[in-house]
C-alpha cells in the first residue's frame, strides 16, 4: 500500500525545527553574554536571585474570591 503524504503533516516538523533552532540560538547568545559579564555583574545577579528566592519562600499567599 502506498501512503499519501499530507502537506500539513510536513509543515509541523518544519515549524518545530525552526522553533528549536530559535531556542538554541537564544541559549548560545545567553551563554556568550554570561561568559563576558564581569564578576561584579555575576555577583549582583546572584544576590538578586537569592533575595527573590528568600522572599518567595517566606511569602504567604491567601486566596479571596473576587467581588463581581
C-alpha positions as CSV (number, residue, x, y, z in Angstrom):
1,X,0.0,0.0,0.0
2,X,1.2,3.4,-0.9
3,X,0.5,6.1,1.8
4,X,-0.3,9.6,0.6
5,X,1.6,12.4,2.3
6,X,-0.4,15.1,3.9
7,X,1.1,18.5,3.2
8,X,0.1,19.8,6.6
9,X,1.9,17.0,8.4
10,X,5.1,18.0,6.7
11,X,4.8,21.6,7.8
12,X,4.5,20.8,11.5
13,X,8.0,19.3,11.9
14,X,9.4,22.2,10.0
15,X,7.9,24.7,12.4
16,X,9.1,22.7,15.4
17,X,12.7,22.6,14.0
18,X,12.6,26.4,13.4
19,X,11.3,26.9,17.0
20,X,14.0,24.6,18.4
21,X,16.7,26.4,16.3
22,X,15.5,29.8,17.7
23,X,15.7,28.5,21.3
24,X,19.2,27.0,20.6
25,X,20.4,30.4,19.2
26,X,19.0,32.2,22.2
27,X,20.7,29.8,24.6
28,X,24.0,30.2,22.8
29,X,23.7,34.0,22.9
30,X,22.9,34.0,26.7
31,X,25.9,31.8,27.3
32,X,28.2,34.2,25.4
33,X,26.7,37.1,27.4
34,X,27.2,35.3,30.7
35,X,30.8,34.5,29.9
36,X,31.6,38.1,29.0
37,X,29.9,39.6,32.1
38,X,32.2,40.8,34.9
39,X,32.4,39.1,38.3
40,X,30.6,42.1,39.9
41,X,27.7,41.7,37.5
42,X,27.5,38.0,38.2
43,X,27.6,38.7,42.0
44,X,24.8,41.3,41.7
45,X,22.7,38.9,39.7
46,X,23.3,36.1,42.2
47,X,22.4,38.2,45.2
48,X,19.3,39.5,43.4
49,X,18.1,35.9,42.7
50,X,18.9,34.9,46.3
51,X,16.7,37.8,47.6
52,X,13.9,36.9,45.3
53,X,14.2,33.2,46.4
54,X,14.0,34.1,50.1
55,X,11.1,36.4,49.5
56,X,9.2,33.7,47.7
57,X,10.0,31.1,50.3
58,X,8.6,33.3,53.1
59,X,5.6,34.6,51.1
60,X,2.1,33.8,52.5
61,X,-0.4,33.7,49.7
62,X,-4.1,33.9,50.5
63,X,-6.9,33.5,48.1
64,X,-10.0,35.5,48.2
65,X,-13.0,35.4,45.9
66,X,-13.2,38.5,43.7
67,X,-16.2,40.7,44.0
68,X,-18.3,40.7,40.8
